[in-house]
Amino acid sequence: MKEKIYTIPVNDAFNQPDGCALCGLEQALNQQLLDYYLGPSLMEPDVRQTTNAKGFCREHLNQLYNREINRLGLGLMLHTHMADLVDRLEPEMKGSIPAARSGLFNGRKKDYRDMLNLAAEQIERRINSCVICDRMDATMDRYLDVIFYEYCADPAFKSRFENVGGFCLPHVALLLRGAARYLNQNQASVFVADLTEIQSKSLKELRDDVEWFTLKFDYRNHDKSWKNSKDALPRSIRGLRGGQKPE
């Protein structure tokens, strides 16, 4: 069996009755990492070295700020990250545009576009890096390993997998890529058949719930039951794009 540190969250996620199990894993992991980087670890030199170099994406910066805890710690992390950015970015830009103030745009220099694009790419590499995203990706990959191991080795887990309510489309794609990576052809054939049945049922139910939601606006259906359609729109959005239900 895989390490318990990875099997426990996977089994907990697949024991939940509603929603995409992989979304549940991602959300729990995301909260743990937000707590980690706002906790005592932010004063550890190796952690600060990583956050200085990689920083955080826009989404995770907003989440760190909106937690409204340890604003001092967040400020300290941002200060040293920005100090690192100041130290590195100016030399990088000057290296890409050595003549920025001395005639870069004078005359007809055909390579100025390449030089500007290179400078933009260097900035984009920095703003697209995120220490939380990197750790999320690495841990979700371990979770996938556990999912496919238990699917093949543990009949009880396979039964739980077969009875989930469906997955969001981004995680269906992730599962298909995982099957290509972790399963042999026979195993993949069985897995994809199960996944297809699960997903077809889930999407048809969502389709029907959304349809009934719209039909309830017809006065002729005013007194009829909403059935399972009251939250059909947020469930559908989550099913199409993943993540938490829209507020």
N, C-alpha and C positions, 0 to 999 in steps of 0.2 A: 504493500500500500504506500501511497505518497505520504509526505510529511503531514502531520495533523494540522500544522499551521495553515496549510492550503486546503486540506480536505474538509475541515470544519466549516469555513465560510461557504464552500461550494454546496455542501449538503444542506446547510441552513437555507441558502438561496433557493434550492430546488424543493424545499419543504414548504415554501410560501405558496399560498393558494392562488394569488393573483399576480398579474404583471409578468414582465420578462425577467427571468431569473438572472440573466447576465447584466441587465440594468440594475437589479438589486445589488449584485456583486460590485459593480462600478460605483454606485452611490455610497455604499458602505465603505469601500476602500477610499473614495474621495474624501469622505468625512474624517477618516483616520489620518490621512495625509495632511489635511488642513490642520487638524489638532497637533500633529507631529511638528509641523513647521512653525506653529505658533506657540509651541511648548518649550521646555528647557533645551531641546536639541538646537534651537536657533543660536545658542551661545557656544555650541561646540565648533571648534576650528574647522574640522573637515566638512561639516554641514554648511558653514558660512562660505567656505571655499567654493562649494558646489553652487550655492544660491547666488554668489557673486558672479560666477562664470555663466550660469544658465538663466538665472532669473525665473520669472513666471509668465505664463501667457495671460492675455487680457481677462479671460474668464476666471482663472484662478486668482489673479490679483484682486478682482472684484469680490470673489468669495472670501478671500483672506480679510479684506477690509470690512465686508458686511457682517462678518461674525462678531464684530465689536468687542473682541477680547484681545488683550495684549497688543494694543495699538503701539505701545512703546517698542515691543519686540519687532513688529512689522516695520516700524520706522527705522530701527537699527539695521534690519536686513536691507531695506530699500536704500539706505544711505550708503552702505558699503558696496551694494550692487551698482549704484549709480557712480560711485567713486571709481569702481573698476571700469565702468562704461566710459567715463571721461578719459581715463588713462589709456584705454585701448582704441576708442572710436576715432579720436582725432588723428592719431598716427595712421590708422587704417585708411581713413578718407584722404589724408594727404598723400599716402602712398598710391592711392588709386588716381588722384588728381594732383599730380605734383606741381602743376602750373596754374592752380586755381585762381591766384591773384596776379599772375604775371603773363597773361596773354592766352589763357586756355581758349577763350571764346573770340580771340582776335583772328582775323584771317579766315582761312578755310581748312581747319584741322579736321580731317575726316574721321579721326578716331575718338572725338570727344564724346560721342554717344556711347561707345563701348566703355569709356572711362567712367561716365556717369552711371551706366548700368551696373558696372562692377562695384561702385560705391554703394548703390542701392542694395545690391545682393548681400554685401557685407552687413548692412544694417538689418536686412530681412532675416539673415541667419540668426542674429541675436534676438530679434523680437519674436521669432518663431520658436525659440527654445524655451523649455519649461521643465523645471526639475520635477514638478508633480506629474505632468503628462508623461515624462519618461518613466517614472516609477509606476504609474498606472499601467502603461503599456507592458512593462516587464512583468508585473504581477498578474495582469489579466492573461498573459501568455502562460504563466504557470497554472492559473485556474483552468485554462483550456486543456492543458496537459492532464490535469486531474479529471476533468469532465470526461475526456475520451478514455482514460484509463478505467475509470469506474463504470462507464457505460459498457465497456467490454468485459470487465472482470467481476462486476457486482450486479447480480440480477435485481436486487432491491433498488439500486440506483437507476438501473435501466427502466424499471417499472415507473419510478418517479418521473424520469425524463419523459416517458411516453404519455404521462398524464398531466403535464404542465399545460397552462392555458395558451401557450404560444410565445413567440419571441418577437421583438421589434425587428424591422428589416435590416438595420445595420448589424445586428447581432446574428441574424440568419446568415448574412454574408460572412461574418467572422467564423461562425460554426462550419460553414462550407470550406473556408480556407483551412480551418483547423483539421477537418476531416482529411483534406488532401495532404496535410503535413503529418498527422499522427496515425492514420488508419491505413491498413492494407486494402486491396480492392474489394475483397469480400466483406470486410468490416464496414467499409465506406458505403457499400451497396445497401446493407441493412440500415445503417445510420441515416442515410439520405431518404430512404423509404419512410422511416419513422418521422424524420423532420418534415418531410413533405406533407404527410398526413396531419401532423400537428398544426403546421402553418396554414394549410388549406382550410381546416376547420376554423381556426382562429380568424382568418381574414374574412371568411364567409359570414361568421357571426358578427364581426365588426361592420361589414357591409350592410347586413340586414338591420342592425341596430341603428346605424346612421340613417338608413332609409326610413325606418319607423319614426325616428326623431323628426325628420322633415315632414312626414305625413301627419304628425300630431299637430302641425300648424294649420291643417285643413279643419275648418269648423265642424265638418262631419265626424271628425275623430276626437273632438274636444272631450267627450265624456269617457273615452276609452282609456285603458291602462297604458302607462308609459312603457310597460314591460321592462326591458333592460336598457332603455335608450337615453335616460336622463343625462348620463355622463358619456354618451357615445362619442361626442366630438373630442374631448380631451383624451379618451382612450384611443381613439383613432390616430390622433396626432402623435401620441406616444408610440403606437404600434408602427407608424410610418417612419418616425425619426428617432425614437428611443428617448432616454432621459426620464425626468420626472414629469408627471402630469402637469399641463399648464394650469396656472391658477385661474 
